[in-house]
Amino acid sequence: MDGSKTTNATNPKAGDLSKEGANEGTDSTNSPVPSRNPAVPVSRPILFFSLAILGGIADLWSKSFIFNWRGLPGDKDIWWIIDGYFGIETAVNIGAVFGLGAGKGTIFAAFSILAAIGICVWLFWFKAAVSLWLTTALGLVTGGIIGNLYDRLGLWWVDEPGYFIEWQSGVRDWILFQIPGVPFLDPWPNFNIADSLLVIGAGMLLYQSFFPGNFADPEENGVVSNDN
């Protein structure tokens, strides 16, 4: 008699404990177990597309303004902001970095489109956008891609005197920086805002690759805050 009562009294408790354990494994809000599939915050797409679109607009507007003001390459002398070091000079880069790959603008344009698609897939399909750092870095990179892709597609080029056919897939540059007497910096190849965005974004990605945990968000590590 006593033994049967003891068995009946303990079985429900064991069942309750097993249910609680199951709930802990499945409840993403209260569970200490890291989530394997963190949700991307709504703010991430907004941040990414804002950086990409505004970065592209800033680059294209600055190119249009500078080229309307200073003319095509060779029309006017350098306009120095810091004499001998930093100035404005229009140029057209028909290659890639440092002018390499001249005449391959179509290939660079296709690569840029594939890169932009890959970035969106990585961020929002594979959910890298849970990281604020990665979202910001890739938003800057995409802004740079947009600015230079517009030029690569020849959307700025017009069939008028002074516009060489080789420029049709070239990128407009206007920022001049140099340090006289220093190798590779005398002068540094002209660049633009899109190039700057690409370099900053790539630098952020490089930093993240060396120090992967420094800028990880709680959601990225699977730790969900209980704060309301």
Buried (B, 14 or more C-beta within 10 A) or exposed (E): EEEEEEEEEEEEEEEEEEEEEEEEEEEBEEBEEEBEEBEBBEEBBEBBBEBBBEBBBBBBEBBEEBBEEBEBBEEEEBBEEEEEBEBBBBBBBBBBEEEEEEEBBEEBBEBBBEBBEEBBEBBBEEBBBBBBBBBBBBBBBBBBBBBBBBBBBBEBBEEEEEBEEEBBBBBBBBBBBBBEEEEEEEBBBBBBBBBBBBBBBBEBBEBBEEEEEEBBBEBBBBEBEEEE
